[in-house]
């Protein structure tokens, strides 16, 4: 199943809850990027491995993740 995951990087606090919830371990905080709030935002490292389970979006305390299934 194909998926598109969108992170609102400017609102992400880099808490890594999404990374811990991902069963495929394809979400990580980007240490090279800093958002407007001064945090390292999370992102998908390999979208091809995503199973569109939306575990990341469900656990995000700030609702910064949107998962779309195709």
N, C-alpha and C positions, 0 to 999 in steps of 0.2 A: 504494500500500500504506500503510495506516495504521500508526502506531507510537506507542508510549509509551516515553519515556526518563525514567528516574529517576536522579537524582544523590544520593548520600549527602553532602549539602553540608557536614556537620560533619567529614567525613574528607578532603574535597577540599583539595589544597594550591595550587590555582590555577596549575599548571605550564603550562597551555594546550596540552599535547600533544593533547588531544582536539579542540581548536579547529583545530589545524594538520592533523589527520587527516581532518576532516570534508570530504567532497567538495562539500557544499552550502554550507559556510561559515555554518552556523546555530548554532554553539556559540561562546559568548563568556564571558569572566570578567565578573562583575558588580561594577563598582567601588564600588557603593553598599552592598554587603553584605559583612559580615565574619563568618566562622564562629568556632566556639569555639577553633580553633587560631590564629586571627588572620590567616587568609588570605581572599582574595576568591575565593569558589567559582565554578565554571563552571556554565553552564546553557544551555538551548536558547532561542534567540531567536524561532524560527518553526517550531513543531512540524509545521505543515502542509506544510513543504518537506522534511521528513525522509523518506529512502528506506529507513530501517531497515537500513542496511548494517552497523551495529555497529562501524564502524571506531573510533569514539570509545571504546567499551567495551574493544575489543581492545588499544588502545595505552595505556590508563590504567594507570600503574604501581601504583596503590593499589586497583584494582578497585572504584571508587566508582560506576560507571555500569552500569545495567541497561537493555537494550533489549528491548522486547517488540513482536513483529509481530502485526498483526490482519488 
